[in-house]
Amino acid sequence: MVWGALVAVFVVGYAIDQVTKALAVRHLDPADPPSYLGGLLTLRLIRNPGAAFSMGAAFTEVLSVLAIAALVFCAVWLAPRVRTVAQGAVLGLAMAGIAGNLTDRLLRAPGPLRGHVIDFFSVPNFAIFNVADICLTTAAGIVIIWSLLEGRREKAARTPGA
C-alpha cells in the first residue's frame, strides 16, 4: 500500500506534467498568451534554462546533475524508509517534480543536460511555472508543515504536565 501510493502519485504527477508541457508547446503562442480569471492566470509559454525565476541560467548542466542526484537519492535512500501512505504520496510528488523538469533538461533543446524546461503557468508578480514545479512546491510545503507539527508534539511531550 505504501509503495503503491508512492508509485501512483509519481506516475500520475509525472504524466500530467509531461502531457501539459506537450500541449503547451503545441498550442500556446508565446506572442499571444491567453489569459483567464480576469488576468489571474495567463498561459505564457517560455523555455527556461535556469531554475525558479530563471535564476542559474548559466548553470543548466549543474542543475541537471543535481536533479539526477536528487532523484537517485529519493529512490535509493528515502523510498526504502517510507512507512506511511502519506509519506509515500509526498515522496511521489517530489519525485514527479524532479523527474518532470529533469526530462526537459535531458531531452529538450539545446541538448542533453542543457535542455530548457517548459514553463507556462503565469500569475501576477510571480514566476512562470509548470506542473512539476507545483508537485515539488506542494511536497516541500507538506514536509515543512509536518516538521513544524512534529516539533510542537515533541515540545509538548517534554513539557511537564502537558
C-alpha positions in Angstrom: 0.0 0.0 0.0 2.8 2.4 0.9 4.8 1.7 -2.3 1.5 1.8 -4.3 0.9 5.4 -3.1 4.4 6.5 -4.0 4.3 4.9 -7.4 0.8 6.0 -8.2 1.4 9.7 -7.2 4.7 9.6 -9.1 3.2 8.2 -12.3 0.2 10.5 -12.3 2.2 13.6 -11.4 4.8 12.9 -14.0 2.3 12.1 -16.7 0.2 15.2 -16.1 3.4 17.3 -16.2 4.6 15.8 -19.5 1.2 15.9 -21.1 0.6 19.6 -20.1 4.0 20.6 -21.4 3.4 18.8 -24.7 0.1 20.6 -25.0 1.6 24.0 -24.1 4.3 23.6 -26.7 1.8 22.5 -29.4 -0.9 25.1 -28.7 0.5 28.2 -27.0 1.7 31.1 -28.9 4.4 32.9 -26.9 3.5 36.2 -28.6 -0.2 35.9 -27.8 -0.7 34.2 -24.4 -4.3 33.5 -23.4 -5.4 35.0 -20.1 -8.1 33.6 -17.7 -9.8 34.6 -14.5 -9.6 38.3 -15.1 -5.8 38.1 -15.7 -5.1 36.0 -12.6 -3.8 33.1 -14.8 -2.0 33.6 -18.1 -0.7 30.7 -20.1 2.6 32.2 -21.2 5.0 29.7 -22.9 8.7 30.1 -22.0 11.7 27.8 -22.3 13.6 28.2 -19.0 17.3 27.3 -19.0 17.6 28.0 -15.2 15.7 27.3 -12.0 12.9 29.3 -10.3 12.6 32.8 -11.6 15.1 31.8 -14.4 18.0 32.0 -11.8 21.0 30.0 -12.6 20.6 30.1 -16.4 24.3 29.8 -16.9 24.4 26.6 -14.8 21.9 24.4 -16.6 24.3 21.4 -16.7 24.9 21.7 -12.9 21.1 21.9 -12.3 20.7 18.8 -14.4 23.3 16.8 -12.5 21.8 18.0 -9.2 18.4 16.8 -10.3 19.8 13.4 -11.2 21.5 13.2 -7.8 18.2 14.2 -6.1 16.2 11.7 -8.0 18.7 8.9 -7.2 18.7 10.0 -3.5 14.9 9.9 -3.3 14.7 6.4 -5.0 17.7 4.8 -3.2 17.8 6.5 0.2 14.3 7.9 1.0 11.9 5.5 -0.7 13.0 2.4 1.4 12.4 4.5 4.5 8.8 5.4 3.7 6.5 3.9 6.3 3.1 5.5 5.7 0.8 6.1 2.7 1.1 9.9 3.3 4.9 9.7 3.2 4.8 7.7 0.0 2.4 10.2 -1.6 4.6 13.2 -0.7 7.8 11.5 -1.9 6.0 10.5 -5.1 5.1 14.2 -5.6 8.6 15.3 -5.0 10.0 12.6 -7.4 7.4 13.5 -10.1 8.5 17.1 -9.9 12.2 16.3 -10.1 11.7 13.8 -12.9 9.4 16.2 -14.9 11.9 19.0 -15.1 14.8 16.6 -15.5 13.2 15.1 -18.5 13.1 18.5 -20.1 16.8 19.1 -19.2 17.7 15.8 -20.8 15.5 15.7 -23.9 14.8 19.2 -25.0 16.8 21.7 -27.0 19.6 22.8 -26.9 20.6 19.3 -25.9 21.2 16.7 -23.1 21.9 18.3 -19.7 21.3 21.7 -21.3 17.7 21.4 -22.2 15.3 24.2 -21.3 12.4 23.5 -19.0 8.9 24.2 -20.4 7.0 26.7 -18.1 3.6 28.1 -18.9 1.5 29.0 -15.9 1.9 32.7 -15.1 0.2 34.5 -12.2 0.8 38.2 -11.5 4.0 39.2 -9.7 5.3 35.6 -9.6 7.5 33.1 -11.5 6.2 31.3 -14.5 6.0 27.6 -13.6 4.7 24.1 -14.6 3.1 21.1 -13.1 6.5 19.6 -12.0 7.1 22.9 -10.0 3.6 22.5 -8.4 4.5 18.9 -7.4 7.8 20.0 -5.9 6.4 23.0 -4.0 3.5 21.0 -2.6 5.8 18.3 -1.4 8.1 20.8 0.2 5.2 22.6 1.9 3.8 19.4 3.3 7.3 18.4 4.7 7.7 21.8 6.3 4.2 21.6 7.9 4.9 18.0 9.1 8.3 19.2 10.6 6.6 22.1 12.4 3.9 19.9 13.8 6.3 17.2 14.9 8.4 19.9 16.7 5.3 21.0 18.6 4.4 17.4 19.5 8.0 16.8 20.8 8.0 20.0 22.8 4.6 19.1 24.3 5.8 15.7 25.2 8.8 17.2 27.0 6.8 19.8 28.9 5.8 18.6 32.4 2.1 18.5 33.0 1.2 18.6 29.3 
